[in-house]
Amino acid sequence: MEALALVRHEWADGHRQLEAQRGDPRRYRRLVEQVEALTDELRRRVGGTYSLAELTAAYRDADTWARQTIADRAPGSGWPRDLALVLAAAFYAYQRGASDYLS
């Protein structure tokens, strides 16, 4: 599978996992706050004009800066176990702004 297709699949899975938490409003709200913090950081790092390839490149090293971003801006009980989920969900949301985004 092509690298872009693979990461987009990961991002979609993170989004689905996030949406599956709607039944627990407190947990869902906390996860959404973390996704928003990561989306803000993505905007700072990637900018407002970008391609899916550039976004994919940013995803490669995102674990490092995402961990620090959540720790600084939106920590919640047990947040490290949710890092992969919120990171993927943030990239899923942010991909829609890519210059070459096609759903």
C-alpha positions in Angstrom: 0.0 0.0 0.0 1.3 3.4 -0.9 2.6 5.5 2.1 0.0 8.2 1.7 -2.9 5.7 1.5 -1.5 3.9 4.6 -1.3 7.1 6.7 -4.7 8.3 5.5 -6.1 4.9 6.6 -4.5 5.4 10.1 -5.9 8.9 10.3 -9.4 7.7 9.4 -9.1 4.9 12.0 -8.1 7.5 14.6 -11.2 9.6 13.7 -13.5 6.6 14.0 -12.0 5.7 17.4 -12.5 9.3 18.5 -16.1 9.3 17.4 -16.7 6.0 19.2 -16.1 7.8 22.4 -19.2 10.0 22.1 -21.0 7.7 24.5 -18.7 9.0 27.3 -19.1 12.8 27.1 -16.3 13.6 29.6 -13.8 11.4 27.8 -14.9 12.6 24.4 -14.6 16.3 25.4 -11.1 15.7 26.8 -10.0 13.9 23.6 -11.5 16.6 21.4 -9.5 19.2 23.4 -6.4 17.2 22.8 -7.2 17.0 19.0 -7.7 20.7 19.0 -4.3 21.3 20.7 -2.6 19.1 18.1 -4.5 20.8 15.2 -3.3 24.2 16.4 0.3 22.9 16.6 -0.1 21.4 13.1 -1.2 24.8 11.8 1.9 26.3 13.3 4.2 23.6 11.9 2.8 22.9 8.5 1.1 26.3 7.8 -2.1 27.1 6.0 -1.0 26.0 2.5 0.2 22.4 2.2 -0.1 19.2 0.3 -1.0 15.8 1.5 2.6 14.8 0.9 3.8 17.6 3.2 1.3 16.6 5.8 2.5 12.9 5.6 6.1 14.1 6.1 5.0 16.0 9.2 3.3 12.8 10.5 6.6 10.9 10.5 8.0 12.8 13.4 4.8 13.9 15.0 5.0 11.6 18.1 7.7 13.7 19.6 6.1 17.1 19.3 2.6 15.8 19.9 3.6 14.3 23.2 5.0 17.7 24.4 2.0 19.6 23.0 -0.5 17.5 24.9 1.6 17.5 28.1 1.8 21.4 27.9 -1.7 22.3 26.6 -4.3 19.5 27.2 -3.2 16.8 29.6 -5.8 14.6 31.1 -5.8 11.5 33.2 -4.0 8.8 31.2 -3.4 10.9 28.2 -0.3 9.1 26.9 -2.4 6.0 26.1 -4.6 8.1 23.9 -1.8 9.9 22.1 -1.9 7.7 18.9 -5.7 8.2 18.7 -5.7 11.9 19.1 -2.7 12.4 16.8 -4.4 10.4 14.0 -7.7 12.2 14.5 -5.9 15.6 14.3 -4.2 14.7 11.1 -7.5 13.3 9.7 -9.2 16.7 10.4 -6.3 18.7 9.1 -5.9 16.8 5.8 -9.1 18.5 4.5 -7.2 21.7 4.1 -4.6 20.2 1.9 -4.3 21.7 -1.6 -4.7 18.2 -3.2 -7.3 16.8 -0.8 -9.8 14.5 -2.4 -12.1 12.6 -0.1 
